[in-house]
Amino acid sequence: MSAPLLAAFGVAGGRPPATMESLRVLADGRARAIVGSAWPDGARQDEAGLYETTLAPDDVNVLRALVADDALRSAGGEYGPIRADSGARSIGIGEDLTIRWGAFAEPPAPVIAAAERLRDVLARVREHPVAVLRLRAGDPIELSNPGSRPVRYGIQLRTGDAYDAAAPLDGGPDDEVLAPGDTRRIRNGGGRPVFARGALEIVVDEAPVPLDLFLVAR
């Protein structure tokens, strides 16, 4: 992705398993999202990996207006407290301006509005999987790759109503490659919620990128 950066958005940190979501939109409309574990505020948590698409011209124009807004640009800087155990959000405007704030901070209203807009873009980019591990609950439990590139992963599966109290499930892959379009089925899910925690490796710009993975399927 070689065009200049138009806007970026990210969420990271929090109590383990930590959140990791990243969005980058270039000036030519190309957009990339990388997700290891989605923030638990309504975003889908049953898949993670690499997503890419090209935004429609109207959507790009909306983002251009957003990053040109004087009220947003004047809000550059950090708003605390920023703590690793509660996570932080960030917005990048081009390569030279960053806004960062903690989970319990109260940034200015233009920052909140911009974050909501960028989160909406992130959700739409995630409709275009490139190298993704998807988890489905049921009996059998299914692990699939709806993208166009392979993924390498190693996970521990648990079943139960909440992760901390969930029971480990035998059969979680320790180190496996899932090709595009492939599905791996693991029996004895019992129809309960399923949690997957471990590692995911994707290839971004021809380089391997390791991600800490946490998925939830209900």
N, C-alpha and C positions, 0 to 999 in steps of 0.2 A: 504494500500500500504506500505509494510514493507521493501522492498529491498532498498539499498542505492540510494540516489538521484544522477542521472547522470547529468541532466541539467534542468533548469527552465527558463521560460520567462514570463514576465508580462507587461501589460500596465494599468495604472490607473490614474484617475484624469481628469482634463480638466473642461471647463465650463459646469455646469449642463445642461442636465443629464450627469454625469461623466462616463467616460469609465471604465470598469473593465473586463480585460481578463487575464487568468492565465493558464499556461501550466507547467506541471511537468512530466518528463520522468525519470523512474527508470532504474537502471543498468540492470535489467532483461528484459527491453523493454516495460514494461507496461507504458501507457501514459494516463494522465487525463487532461482534459481542463474544466475550469469553466468560463462561460461568463455571465455577467449581461447586459453589453452594449458594443458592438464591436466598436473599433476605426474606424471612418468613412473614411477609406483609401482604400476601395475596399473589405474589409471583409464583409461577409453577415451580415446584421443587422435585418433580419426578424425572428430570433429565438435566444434563450438564454437558459442556463441551464448547465447541466452536461453531459460530453462526455467522453467515455473511450474506449481504444482499446489496443492491443499489437502490437508494431511495428515489421516489418519484420527484420530479422537479419542484412541484408545489411544496412537498415536505422539506426539501432542501432550502427553499426560499423562506419557509417559516423558521428554520434553524438559523439562517443568515440574519434574519431580523432579530431573533432572540439574542444572538451573541453580539449584535451591534447595539443593543439596548444600553444606554448610558447608566441607567439605574443598576443594572446587573454588573456592568463593568466596574462601577464605583464600589461594589461590594466585595472586591477581591480581598483575599486574606483568609485568616482562620478564626473560627468561632468555637470556643470550648465550652466545657471540658472535652478534650479528645483523649479517649482511653482505649487501649487495645481490647479490654474485656467487654466493652460495650459497642465498639465499632464506630466507623466514621464514613461519611459520604464526601464526595468531591466532584467538582465541575471544572473542566478545563475549557478555556476559551482561546483557541489558537494554541500556539506553543508558549505564550508568554504570560498568561494570566490563569491563576488557579484559585478556586474557592474551596475551602475544606471546613467541615464542621462535625462535631461529635453527635452521637445519637440523642443526647439530651440538651443540645444547644438550641438556640433560637436565632437562626440567621435571618437577615432581612427578607421581607416578603418577595422581592424579585428573585431571590435565590431559591426559595421554596417553590415558586411557580416554575422556574427553569428546571428544577429537579423533577417535578411532576411531568413536564413536557419530555424531558430526556428519558425518564423511566418508561413513558409510553413508547418512545422510539425503540428502546431496548426490548420491550415486549414484542414489538412488531418484527424486529430483526431476528428474534428467537423463533419466529415462524419459518426460518430458512436454515435448517441444520446442515452443517458441513461435516463435522466429525463429532458425534454426540452419542452418549450412553443414556438410554431411556429405561426406566424401571416401571414395571407394571405389577400390581398386586393381583392375587388370585391363586388358583391351584391348577396349573403350575404358575409360579412367579416367572416373569419374562424379563430378560435383559436384551435390548435390541439397539441397533445403530441405524437410525433413519437418515443418516447423512450420505455423503458421496465419497468420504475418505475413511480409512480404518481408524479404530481407537484401541489403545492398549490400556488395560485396567486390572486392578487387583482390589477386591473388596471383601468385607465381612457383612453378611446379611443378618438382620435381626427382625423378629416379628413381635408385635404387641401394640398396645394402645399408645405408649409413649416410649421414646428411645431409651431413656435411662432405666426403664423397667422391662424392656423388650428382651426376649430370649434369643441367644445366638442360634443361627440356623446353619446346619452343615451344608456344604456344597457351594459356598461362595468362591468364585475363581480367585486364585492367588496371583496369577499372572497370565493373562489371556488377551488375544487380539480378536476383536469383533469386526468383521468386514462389513462394508456398506450393504445395508439391506438384510443382514443376518440377524437371527434371534437365538438366544440361548434360554432354555427352559429348565427351571429348577423346581422339583415337586415338593409337596408337603408344606405349601404356603398357608394352607388352612383358611384362606380368605381374609386374613387379618391384615392390618396395615404393615407395610414392609419398609425397613430402613436399610440403606446401603452406605457404608462408610469405608473409605480407603483412598486409592490413588487412581488418577486418570492421566494418560499421556496423549496429547494431541500434537499435530505438526502445524506450526504457524510460520509462514514465510520460509519453509524448508528446514526449520529448526524444531526439534522436539521441545515441548513445553509441558512440564509436570504440573498437575493441579491436585490439591487436596479436595476430595470428593465427598459430598454428603447428599443423598437423595432420600426422598420420602414419597411413597405411593400408598394411596388409601383405596 
